[in-house]
């Protein structure tokens, strides 16, 4: 079996669900990624690559690597032409600590790839509650709020009690010992007393952005309905 037979790209996904397929680079060889990019290039398509670490990015064919906007912090790559970002920011991305920024950036880059503006609020965790309260009015101005937090993941519950918009929580793997690579944060958010919080998997900034996009698309369809 050739490398080209090891994947089938789903170019029809946007018409079905309004979201494009992303290429999850972790676990794929540089040869497999190169073949995927060559297939996208042949169709004149752009692609979002997630979990594209620096070593795997450096190992790609220079012809493809030169066409990728790579972000080492979020481990994302945007291949091909970038969409223009239009309209005011409709999504706030709130990161509890600086260590949560990579996950927050993954969400931000996913939204950017889809042409959606977002505002990132970093290091506003509840250990210094004043850092959140001084930004809360700015956060409330966004109809959708993504909250990335590790350790005890208290921030999504606090934001959920202060903000009327849709909340998408991303537990992160930040933390010592019993934080268990994000499992404590995941359990805490699932058990949150703040009603109506959507929860995605540990470190899944991409999934949080997709949840936000679904909410925005639903609101747009509602606004356009007769």
HELIX and SHEET records of a PDB file:
HELIX    1   1 UNK A    3  UNK A    6  5                                   4    
HELIX    2   2 UNK A   13  UNK A   17  1                                   5    
HELIX    3   3 UNK A   30  UNK A   42  1                                  13    
HELIX    4   4 UNK A   54  UNK A   58  1                                   5    
HELIX    5   5 UNK A   62  UNK A   65  1                                   4    
HELIX    6   6 UNK A   98  UNK A  100  5                                   3    
HELIX    7   7 UNK A  101  UNK A  113  1                                  13    
HELIX    8   8 UNK A  126  UNK A  128  5                                   3    
HELIX    9   9 UNK A  129  UNK A  133  1                                   5    
HELIX   10  10 UNK A  136  UNK A  140  1                                   5    
HELIX   11  11 UNK A  155  UNK A  160  1                                   6    
HELIX   12  12 UNK A  177  UNK A  182  5                                   6    
HELIX   13  13 UNK A  183  UNK A  190  1                                   8    
HELIX   14  14 UNK A  205  UNK A  224  1                                  20    
SHEET    1   A 4 UNK A  22  UNK A  24  0                                        
SHEET    2   A 4 UNK A  47  UNK A  50  1                                        
SHEET    3   A 4 UNK A  76  UNK A  79 -1                                        
SHEET    4   A 4 UNK A  68  UNK A  71 -1                                        
SHEET    1   B 5 UNK A 116  UNK A 121  0                                        
SHEET    2   B 5 UNK A  86  UNK A  95  1                                        
SHEET    3   B 5 UNK A 144  UNK A 149  1                                        
SHEET    4   B 5 UNK A 166  UNK A 171  1                                        
SHEET    5   B 5 UNK A 198  UNK A 200  1                                        
END                                                                             
